[in-house]
Amino acid sequence: MLDQPENHIAGWVYLGSHNATQAAWGKATLSREKKCPKISMNNWELGVVLPISDKGGDIRHLCDDLPVPFVRPAEKYQSDQEPWTQNLWS
């Protein structure tokens, strides 16, 4: 699929639970005994990298074929609806 000439990779999409904390990425240290580099991790994170294929179309539609678990484009809110927020019930 990706190795065929008509499929040009325009970029990559990363989907994951990582954040920029030491707990997520780990800490590089030296071992006490051998003074060798090691990485200490407190959490295990999951991430997936997916290619974005450039089929020669409009750049605004690069992600149209990207599989996601929801309907795109999202339905517009009706005039009598209010968007959900985390503080909706407070």
Biopython code that builds the backbone (N, CA, C, O; Angstrom):
import numpy as np
from Bio.PDB.StructureBuilder import StructureBuilder

atoms = [
    (1, "MET", "N", (0.820, -1.188, 0.000)),
    (1, "MET", "CA", (0.000, 0.000, 0.000)),
    (1, "MET", "C", (0.870, 1.260, 0.000)),
    (1, "MET", "O", (0.812, 2.041, -0.950)),
    (2, "LEU", "N", (1.681, 1.474, 1.056)),
    (2, "LEU", "CA", (2.484, 2.687, 1.147)),
    (2, "LEU", "C", (3.686, 2.677, 0.221)),
    (2, "LEU", "O", (4.229, 3.734, -0.100)),
    (3, "ASP", "N", (4.113, 1.486, -0.218)),
    (3, "ASP", "CA", (5.293, 1.404, -1.063)),
    (3, "ASP", "C", (4.964, 1.592, -2.542)),
    (3, "ASP", "O", (5.865, 1.537, -3.380)),
    (4, "GLN", "N", (3.701, 1.812, -2.879)),
    (4, "GLN", "CA", (3.330, 2.019, -4.271)),
    (4, "GLN", "C", (3.544, 3.481, -4.660)),
    (4, "GLN", "O", (3.264, 4.374, -3.861)),
    (5, "PRO", "N", (4.041, 3.742, -5.883)),
    (5, "PRO", "CA", (4.409, 5.094, -6.290)),
    (5, "PRO", "C", (3.282, 6.117, -6.226)),
    (5, "PRO", "O", (3.542, 7.302, -6.016)),
    (6, "GLU", "N", (2.040, 5.685, -6.401)),
    (6, "GLU", "CA", (0.947, 6.663, -6.384)),
    (6, "GLU", "C", (0.596, 7.130, -4.969)),
    (6, "GLU", "O", (-0.168, 8.081, -4.806)),
    (7, "ASN", "N", (1.135, 6.485, -3.970)),
    (7, "ASN", "CA", (0.880, 6.866, -2.583)),
    (7, "ASN", "C", (2.060, 7.663, -2.047)),
    (7, "ASN", "O", (3.083, 7.090, -1.671)),
    (8, "HIS", "N", (1.921, 8.961, -2.014)),
    (8, "HIS", "CA", (2.967, 9.828, -1.487)),
    (8, "HIS", "C", (2.602, 10.196, -0.054)),
    (8, "HIS", "O", (1.508, 10.693, 0.214)),
    (9, "ILE", "N", (3.524, 9.947, 0.855)),
    (9, "ILE", "CA", (3.280, 10.267, 2.259)),
    (9, "ILE", "C", (3.488, 11.768, 2.466)),
    (9, "ILE", "O", (4.587, 12.286, 2.270)),
    (10, "ALA", "N", (2.426, 12.452, 2.861)),
    (10, "ALA", "CA", (2.493, 13.893, 3.073)),
    (10, "ALA", "C", (2.832, 14.223, 4.518)),
    (10, "ALA", "O", (3.227, 15.350, 4.816)),
    (11, "GLY", "N", (2.685, 13.271, 5.406)),
    (11, "GLY", "CA", (2.951, 13.511, 6.813)),
    (11, "GLY", "C", (2.491, 12.342, 7.643)),
    (11, "GLY", "O", (2.126, 11.288, 7.122)),
    (12, "TRP", "N", (2.514, 12.544, 8.931)),
    (12, "TRP", "CA", (2.133, 11.489, 9.872)),
    (12, "TRP", "C", (1.224, 12.078, 10.935)),
    (12, "TRP", "O", (1.351, 13.244, 11.309)),
    (13, "VAL", "N", (0.311, 11.257, 11.412)),
    (13, "VAL", "CA", (-0.572, 11.644, 12.510)),
    (13, "VAL", "C", (-0.205, 10.783, 13.708)),
    (13, "VAL", "O", (-0.138, 9.558, 13.602)),
    (14, "TYR", "N", (0.032, 11.422, 14.848)),
    (14, "TYR", "CA", (0.314, 10.686, 16.076)),
    (14, "TYR", "C", (-0.912, 10.762, 16.972)),
    (14, "TYR", "O", (-1.414, 11.849, 17.258)),
    (15, "LEU", "N", (-1.387, 9.618, 17.410)),
    (15, "LEU", "CA", (-2.508, 9.545, 18.342)),
    (15, "LEU", "C", (-2.017, 8.816, 19.578)),
    (15, "LEU", "O", (-1.584, 7.667, 19.491)),
    (16, "GLY", "N", (-2.081, 9.466, 20.719)),
    (16, "GLY", "CA", (-1.585, 8.793, 21.898)),
    (16, "GLY", "C", (-1.926, 9.503, 23.187)),
    (16, "GLY", "O", (-2.546, 10.566, 23.208)),
    (17, "SER", "N", (-1.496, 8.875, 24.253)),
    (17, "SER", "CA", (-1.785, 9.391, 25.586)),
    (17, "SER", "C", (-0.582, 10.115, 26.188)),
    (17, "SER", "O", (-0.624, 10.517, 27.351)),
    (18, "HIS", "N", (0.471, 10.283, 25.423)),
    (18, "HIS", "CA", (1.673, 10.929, 25.955)),
    (18, "HIS", "C", (1.422, 12.386, 26.307)),
    (18, "HIS", "O", (0.592, 13.065, 25.702)),
    (19, "ASN", "N", (2.149, 12.831, 27.282)),
    (19, "ASN", "CA", (2.193, 14.243, 27.603)),
    (19, "ASN", "C", (3.659, 14.599, 27.837)),
    (19, "ASN", "O", (4.524, 13.736, 27.686)),
    (20, "ALA", "N", (3.950, 15.794, 28.185)),
    (20, "ALA", "CA", (5.341, 16.241, 28.270)),
    (20, "ALA", "C", (5.914, 16.133, 29.684)),
    (20, "ALA", "O", (6.758, 16.941, 30.071)),
    (21, "THR", "N", (5.473, 15.161, 30.444)),
    (21, "THR", "CA", (5.981, 15.026, 31.807)),
    (21, "THR", "C", (7.050, 13.941, 31.888)),
    (21, "THR", "O", (7.148, 13.076, 31.018)),
    (22, "GLN", "N", (7.825, 14.005, 32.922)),
    (22, "GLN", "CA", (8.848, 12.987, 33.162)),
    (22, "GLN", "C", (8.214, 11.614, 33.365)),
    (22, "GLN", "O", (8.783, 10.599, 32.961)),
    (23, "ALA", "N", (7.054, 11.580, 33.981)),
    (23, "ALA", "CA", (6.362, 10.304, 34.202)),
    (23, "ALA", "C", (6.003, 9.629, 32.879)),
    (23, "ALA", "O", (6.034, 8.402, 32.782)),
    (24, "ALA", "N", (5.667, 10.413, 31.871)),
    (24, "ALA", "CA", (5.270, 9.850, 30.580)),
    (24, "ALA", "C", (6.466, 9.444, 29.726)),
    (24, "ALA", "O", (6.425, 8.401, 29.074)),
    (25, "TRP", "N", (7.511, 10.231, 29.716)),
    (25, "TRP", "CA", (8.647, 9.996, 28.827)),
    (25, "TRP", "C", (9.812, 9.288, 29.501)),
    (25, "TRP", "O", (10.690, 8.762, 28.817)),
    (26, "GLY", "N", (9.836, 9.264, 30.817)),
    (26, "GLY", "CA", (10.932, 8.606, 31.523)),
    (26, "GLY", "C", (12.047, 9.586, 31.881)),
    (26, "GLY", "O", (12.013, 10.762, 31.518)),
    (27, "LYS", "N", (13.030, 9.063, 32.602)),
    (27, "LYS", "CA", (14.156, 9.887, 33.033)),
    (27, "LYS", "C", (15.450, 9.149, 32.701)),
    (27, "LYS", "O", (15.638, 7.998, 33.094)),
    (28, "ALA", "N", (16.337, 9.824, 31.973)),
    (28, "ALA", "CA", (17.629, 9.235, 31.621)),
    (28, "ALA", "C", (18.596, 9.446, 32.791)),
    (28, "ALA", "O", (18.777, 10.565, 33.271)),
    (29, "THR", "N", (19.211, 8.345, 33.239)),
    (29, "THR", "CA", (20.172, 8.404, 34.348)),
    (29, "THR", "C", (21.337, 7.469, 34.042)),
    (29, "THR", "O", (21.357, 6.802, 33.008)),
    (30, "LEU", "N", (22.297, 7.431, 34.942)),
    (30, "LEU", "CA", (23.402, 6.472, 34.867)),
    (30, "LEU", "C", (23.225, 5.449, 35.975)),
    (30, "LEU", "O", (22.877, 5.799, 37.103)),
    (31, "SER", "N", (23.464, 4.178, 35.653)),
    (31, "SER", "CA", (23.346, 3.145, 36.674)),
    (31, "SER", "C", (24.438, 3.353, 37.727)),
    (31, "SER", "O", (25.523, 3.848, 37.418)),
    (32, "ARG", "N", (24.145, 2.978, 38.950)),
    (32, "ARG", "CA", (25.101, 3.194, 40.050)),
    (32, "ARG", "C", (26.353, 2.348, 39.910)),
    (32, "ARG", "O", (27.467, 2.836, 40.101)),
    (33, "GLU", "N", (26.166, 1.085, 39.578)),
    (33, "GLU", "CA", (27.304, 0.166, 39.548)),
    (33, "GLU", "C", (28.199, 0.369, 38.328)),
    (33, "GLU", "O", (29.402, 0.591, 38.469)),
    (34, "LYS", "N", (27.619, 0.293, 37.142)),
    (34, "LYS", "CA", (28.410, 0.291, 35.911)),
    (34, "LYS", "C", (28.503, 1.659, 35.252)),
    (34, "LYS", "O", (29.235, 1.824, 34.276)),
    (35, "LYS", "N", (27.777, 2.635, 35.766)),
    (35, "LYS", "CA", (27.741, 3.982, 35.183)),
    (35, "LYS", "C", (27.309, 3.955, 33.709)),
    (35, "LYS", "O", (27.789, 4.740, 32.892)),
    (36, "CYS", "N", (26.407, 3.048, 33.398)),
    (36, "CYS", "CA", (25.866, 2.933, 32.037)),
    (36, "CYS", "C", (24.549, 3.706, 31.967)),
    (36, "CYS", "O", (23.820, 3.782, 32.956)),
    (37, "PRO", "N", (24.242, 4.281, 30.794)),
    (37, "PRO", "CA", (22.964, 4.985, 30.648)),
    (37, "PRO", "C", (21.782, 4.033, 30.818)),
    (37, "PRO", "O", (21.826, 2.883, 30.379)),
    (38, "LYS", "N", (20.739, 4.524, 31.453)),
    (38, "LYS", "CA", (19.499, 3.758, 31.576)),
    (38, "LYS", "C", (18.333, 4.730, 31.612)),
    (38, "LYS", "O", (18.502, 5.922, 31.869)),
    (39, "ILE", "N", (17.161, 4.204, 31.352)),
    (39, "ILE", "CA", (15.950, 5.018, 31.398)),
    (39, "ILE", "C", (15.028, 4.447, 32.452)),
    (39, "ILE", "O", (14.731, 3.252, 32.450)),
    (40, "SER", "N", (14.578, 5.300, 33.350)),
    (40, "SER", "CA", (13.604, 4.899, 34.372)),
    (40, "SER", "C", (12.243, 5.431, 33.952)),
    (40, "SER", "O", (12.091, 6.616, 33.653)),
    (41, "MET", "N", (11.240, 4.529, 33.932)),
    (41, "MET", "CA", (9.888, 4.931, 33.546)),
    (41, "MET", "C", (8.918, 4.602, 34.667)),
    (41, "MET", "O", (8.990, 3.537, 35.280)),
    (42, "ASN", "N", (8.016, 5.529, 34.923)),
    (42, "ASN", "CA", (6.987, 5.323, 35.939)),
    (42, "ASN", "C", (5.663, 4.882, 35.323)),
    (42, "ASN", "O", (4.878, 4.186, 35.967)),
    (43, "ASN", "N", (5.419, 5.280, 34.098)),
    (43, "ASN", "CA", (4.167, 4.968, 33.414)),
    (43, "ASN", "C", (4.478, 4.352, 32.057)),
    (43, "ASN", "O", (5.554, 4.566, 31.497)),
    (44, "TRP", "N", (3.541, 3.601, 31.546)),
    (44, "TRP", "CA", (3.630, 3.104, 30.177)),
    (44, "TRP", "C", (2.545, 3.796, 29.393)),
    (44, "TRP", "O", (1.373, 3.769, 29.770)),
    (45, "GLU", "N", (2.940, 4.418, 28.299)),
    (45, "GLU", "CA", (2.004, 5.159, 27.460)),
    (45, "GLU", "C", (1.833, 4.425, 26.134)),
    (45, "GLU", "O", (2.705, 3.660, 25.723)),
    (46, "LEU", "N", (0.724, 4.658, 25.479)),
    (46, "LEU", "CA", (0.460, 4.024, 24.197)),
    (46, "LEU", "C", (0.281, 5.094, 23.136)),
    (46, "LEU", "O", (-0.424, 6.081, 23.345)),
    (47, "GLY", "N", (0.920, 4.892, 22.003)),
    (47, "GLY", "CA", (0.764, 5.806, 20.883)),
    (47, "GLY", "C", (0.769, 5.046, 19.577)),
    (47, "GLY", "O", (1.388, 3.989, 19.462)),
    (48, "VAL", "N", (0.077, 5.588, 18.597)),
    (48, "VAL", "CA", (0.004, 4.987, 17.272)),
    (48, "VAL", "C", (0.364, 6.074, 16.263)),
    (48, "VAL", "O", (-0.106, 7.207, 16.369)),
    (49, "VAL", "N", (1.194, 5.727, 15.289)),
    (49, "VAL", "CA", (1.562, 6.660, 14.224)),
    (49, "VAL", "C", (0.940, 6.164, 12.926)),
    (49, "VAL", "O", (1.148, 5.018, 12.528)),
    (50, "LEU", "N", (0.179, 7.027, 12.272)),
    (50, "LEU", "CA", (-0.493, 6.683, 11.020)),
    (50, "LEU", "C", (-0.010, 7.599, 9.902)),
    (50, "LEU", "O", (0.188, 8.793, 10.126)),
    (51, "PRO", "N", (0.183, 7.058, 8.703)),
    (51, "PRO", "CA", (0.610, 7.904, 7.581)),
    (51, "PRO", "C", (-0.567, 8.675, 6.996)),
    (51, "PRO", "O", (-1.704, 8.204, 7.015)),
    (52, "ILE", "N", (-0.280, 9.861, 6.481)),
    (52, "ILE", "CA", (-1.258, 10.645, 5.736)),
    (52, "ILE", "C", (-0.827, 10.595, 4.282)),
    (52, "ILE", "O", (0.272, 11.035, 3.945)),
    (53, "SER", "N", (-1.667, 10.070, 3.432)),
    (53, "SER", "CA", (-1.345, 9.907, 2.025)),
    (53, "SER", "C", (-1.766, 11.135, 1.236)),
    (53, "SER", "O", (-2.898, 11.605, 1.354)),
    (54, "ASP", "N", (-0.843, 11.652, 0.429)),
    (54, "ASP", "CA", (-1.133, 12.796, -0.442)),
    (54, "ASP", "C", (-1.486, 12.257, -1.817)),
    (54, "ASP", "O", (-0.622, 11.763, -2.541)),
    (55, "LYS", "N", (-2.742, 12.352, -2.167)),
    (55, "LYS", "CA", (-3.191, 11.830, -3.455)),
    (55, "LYS", "C", (-3.283, 12.936, -4.500)),
    (55, "LYS", "O", (-3.985, 12.801, -5.502)),
    (56, "GLY", "N", (-2.567, 14.030, -4.254)),
    (56, "GLY", "CA", (-2.545, 15.119, -5.219)),
    (56, "GLY", "C", (-3.734, 16.042, -5.132)),
    (56, "GLY", "O", (-3.945, 16.860, -6.027)),
    (57, "GLY", "N", (-4.511, 15.933, -4.084)),
    (57, "GLY", "CA", (-5.692, 16.778, -3.946)),
    (57, "GLY", "C", (-5.411, 18.012, -3.103)),
    (57, "GLY", "O", (-4.262, 18.385, -2.870)),
    (58, "ASP", "N", (-6.461, 18.612, -2.668)),
    (58, "ASP", "CA", (-6.387, 19.801, -1.830)),
    (58, "ASP", "C", (-5.817, 19.431, -0.469)),
    (58, "ASP", "O", (-6.248, 18.449, 0.136)),
    (59, "ILE", "N", (-4.854, 20.203, 0.018)),
    (59, "ILE", "CA", (-4.190, 19.893, 1.293)),
    (59, "ILE", "C", (-5.171, 19.899, 2.466)),
    (59, "ILE", "O", (-4.913, 19.257, 3.484)),
    (60, "ARG", "N", (-6.289, 20.614, 2.338)),
    (60, "ARG", "CA", (-7.277, 20.654, 3.418)),
    (60, "ARG", "C", (-7.969, 19.308, 3.612)),
    (60, "ARG", "O", (-8.647, 19.103, 4.619)),
    (61, "HIS", "N", (-7.807, 18.386, 2.657)),
    (61, "HIS", "CA", (-8.486, 17.096, 2.725)),
    (61, "HIS", "C", (-7.526, 15.934, 2.939)),
    (61, "HIS", "O", (-7.875, 14.786, 2.664)),
    (62, "LEU", "N", (-6.308, 16.220, 3.431)),
    (62, "LEU", "CA", (-5.323, 15.162, 3.639)),
    (62, "LEU", "C", (-5.795, 14.098, 4.627)),
    (62, "LEU", "O", (-5.447, 12.926, 4.481)),
    (63, "CYS", "N", (-6.566, 14.480, 5.609)),
    (63, "CYS", "CA", (-6.983, 13.546, 6.661)),
    (63, "CYS", "C", (-8.382, 12.972, 6.427)),
    (63, "CYS", "O", (-8.924, 12.313, 7.314)),
    (64, "ASP", "N", (-8.968, 13.204, 5.275)),
    (64, "ASP", "CA", (-10.331, 12.718, 5.027)),
    (64, "ASP", "C", (-10.442, 11.203, 5.124)),
    (64, "ASP", "O", (-11.470, 10.686, 5.562)),
    (65, "ASP", "N", (-9.402, 10.488, 4.723)),
    (65, "ASP", "CA", (-9.446, 9.023, 4.751)),
    (65, "ASP", "C", (-8.951, 8.432, 6.052)),
    (65, "ASP", "O", (-8.906, 7.209, 6.184)),
    (66, "LEU", "N", (-8.581, 9.247, 7.011)),
    (66, "LEU", "CA", (-8.071, 8.773, 8.288)),
    (66, "LEU", "C", (-9.219, 8.165, 9.092)),
    (66, "LEU", "O", (-10.194, 8.857, 9.384)),
    (67, "PRO", "N", (-9.120, 6.875, 9.456)),
    (67, "PRO", "CA", (-10.222, 6.257, 10.198)),
    (67, "PRO", "C", (-10.290, 6.774, 11.637)),
    (67, "PRO", "O", (-9.297, 6.742, 12.364)),
    (68, "VAL", "N", (-11.445, 7.241, 12.030)),
    (68, "VAL", "CA", (-11.672, 7.726, 13.393)),
    (68, "VAL", "C", (-12.983, 7.135, 13.909)),
    (68, "VAL", "O", (-13.861, 6.802, 13.113)),
    (69, "PRO", "N", (-13.127, 7.000, 15.221)),
    (69, "PRO", "CA", (-14.333, 6.360, 15.770)),
    (69, "PRO", "C", (-15.506, 7.314, 15.991)),
    (69, "PRO", "O", (-16.277, 7.145, 16.935)),
    (70, "PHE", "N", (-15.639, 8.306, 15.128)),
    (70, "PHE", "CA", (-16.760, 9.231, 15.224)),
    (70, "PHE", "C", (-17.074, 9.760, 13.828)),
    (70, "PHE", "O", (-16.271, 9.624, 12.905)),
    (71, "VAL", "N", (-18.249, 10.365, 13.688)),
    (71, "VAL", "CA", (-18.700, 10.867, 12.388)),
    (71, "VAL", "C", (-18.060, 12.230, 12.127)),
    (71, "VAL", "O", (-18.050, 13.104, 12.993)),
    (72, "ARG", "N", (-17.525, 12.391, 10.912)),
    (72, "ARG", "CA", (-16.982, 13.686, 10.490)),
    (72, "ARG", "C", (-17.659, 14.095, 9.198)),
    (72, "ARG", "O", (-17.933, 13.233, 8.363)),
    (73, "PRO", "N", (-17.932, 15.336, 9.004)),
    (73, "PRO", "CA", (-17.853, 16.411, 9.977)),
    (73, "PRO", "C", (-18.941, 16.254, 11.039)),
    (73, "PRO", "O", (-19.982, 15.643, 10.799)),
    (74, "ALA", "N", (-18.682, 16.806, 12.188)),
    (74, "ALA", "CA", (-19.638, 16.707, 13.294)),
    (74, "ALA", "C", (-20.912, 17.486, 12.949)),
    (74, "ALA", "O", (-20.888, 18.458, 12.193)),
    (75, "GLU", "N", (-22.011, 17.030, 13.526)),
    (75, "GLU", "CA", (-23.269, 17.740, 13.314)),
    (75, "GLU", "C", (-23.212, 19.087, 14.018)),
    (75, "GLU", "O", (-22.654, 19.208, 15.108)),
    (76, "LYS", "N", (-23.789, 20.087, 13.389)),
    (76, "LYS", "CA", (-23.838, 21.415, 14.002)),
    (76, "LYS", "C", (-24.879, 21.404, 15.126)),
    (76, "LYS", "O", (-25.900, 20.721, 15.044)),
    (77, "TYR", "N", (-24.593, 22.175, 16.172)),
    (77, "TYR", "CA", (-25.562, 22.314, 17.251)),
    (77, "TYR", "C", (-26.783, 23.060, 16.729)),
    (77, "TYR", "O", (-26.671, 23.986, 15.926)),
    (78, "GLN", "N", (-27.947, 22.638, 17.202)),
    (78, "GLN", "CA", (-29.189, 23.336, 16.878)),
    (78, "GLN", "C", (-29.295, 24.563, 17.777)),
    (78, "GLN", "O", (-28.592, 24.662, 18.782)),
    (79, "SER", "N", (-30.156, 25.479, 17.424)),
    (79, "SER", "CA", (-30.278, 26.731, 18.190)),
    (79, "SER", "C", (-30.736, 26.486, 19.630)),
    (79, "SER", "O", (-30.451, 27.302, 20.508)),
    (80, "ASP", "N", (-31.440, 25.376, 19.891)),
    (80, "ASP", "CA", (-31.907, 25.083, 21.243)),
    (80, "ASP", "C", (-30.947, 24.179, 22.016)),
    (80, "ASP", "O", (-31.268, 23.767, 23.131)),
    (81, "GLN", "N", (-29.778, 23.858, 21.454)),
    (81, "GLN", "CA", (-28.806, 22.992, 22.117)),
    (81, "GLN", "C", (-27.646, 23.807, 22.668)),
    (81, "GLN", "O", (-27.298, 24.862, 22.138)),
    (82, "GLU", "N", (-27.055, 23.293, 23.744)),
    (82, "GLU", "CA", (-25.893, 23.928, 24.338)),
    (82, "GLU", "C", (-24.735, 22.928, 24.305)),
    (82, "GLU", "O", (-24.909, 21.774, 24.698)),
    (83, "PRO", "N", (-23.561, 23.354, 23.844)),
    (83, "PRO", "CA", (-22.417, 22.426, 23.804)),
    (83, "PRO", "C", (-22.083, 21.911, 25.194)),
    (83, "PRO", "O", (-22.186, 22.641, 26.179)),
    (84, "TRP", "N", (-21.676, 20.631, 25.268)),
    (84, "TRP", "CA", (-21.280, 20.032, 26.531)),
    (84, "TRP", "C", (-19.928, 20.579, 26.946)),
    (84, "TRP", "O", (-19.038, 20.735, 26.109)),
    (85, "THR", "N", (-19.766, 20.867, 28.213)),
    (85, "THR", "CA", (-18.478, 21.246, 28.770)),
    (85, "THR", "C", (-18.294, 20.508, 30.087)),
    (85, "THR", "O", (-19.255, 20.006, 30.671)),
    (86, "GLN", "N", (-17.056, 20.449, 30.545)),
    (86, "GLN", "CA", (-16.744, 19.756, 31.789)),
    (86, "GLN", "C", (-17.480, 20.377, 32.973)),
    (86, "GLN", "O", (-17.822, 19.679, 33.927)),
    (87, "ASN", "N", (-17.720, 21.664, 32.915)),
    (87, "ASN", "CA", (-18.365, 22.377, 34.031)),
    (87, "ASN", "C", (-19.869, 22.526, 33.835)),
    (87, "ASN", "O", (-20.494, 23.366, 34.482)),
    (88, "LEU", "N", (-20.450, 21.735, 32.964)),
    (88, "LEU", "CA", (-21.868, 21.862, 32.654)),
    (88, "LEU", "C", (-22.750, 21.724, 33.891)),
    (88, "LEU", "O", (-23.757, 22.420, 34.014)),
    (89, "TRP", "N", (-22.376, 20.827, 34.810)),
    (89, "TRP", "CA", (-23.224, 20.550, 35.968)),
    (89, "TRP", "C", (-22.791, 21.280, 37.225)),
    (89, "TRP", "O", (-23.355, 21.037, 38.292)),
    (90, "SER", "N", (-21.814, 22.161, 37.137)),
    (90, "SER", "CA", (-21.400, 22.861, 38.366)),
    (90, "SER", "C", (-21.984, 24.240, 38.465)),
    (90, "SER", "O", (-21.729, 24.951, 39.438)),
]
sb = StructureBuilder()
sb.init_structure("model")
sb.init_model(0)
sb.init_chain("A")
sb.init_seg("    ")
for serial, (resi, resn, name, xyz) in enumerate(atoms, 1):
    if name == "N":
        sb.init_residue(resn, " ", resi, " ")
    sb.init_atom(name, np.array(xyz, "f"), 0.0, 1.0, " ", f" {name:<3s}", serial, name[0])
structure = sb.get_structure()
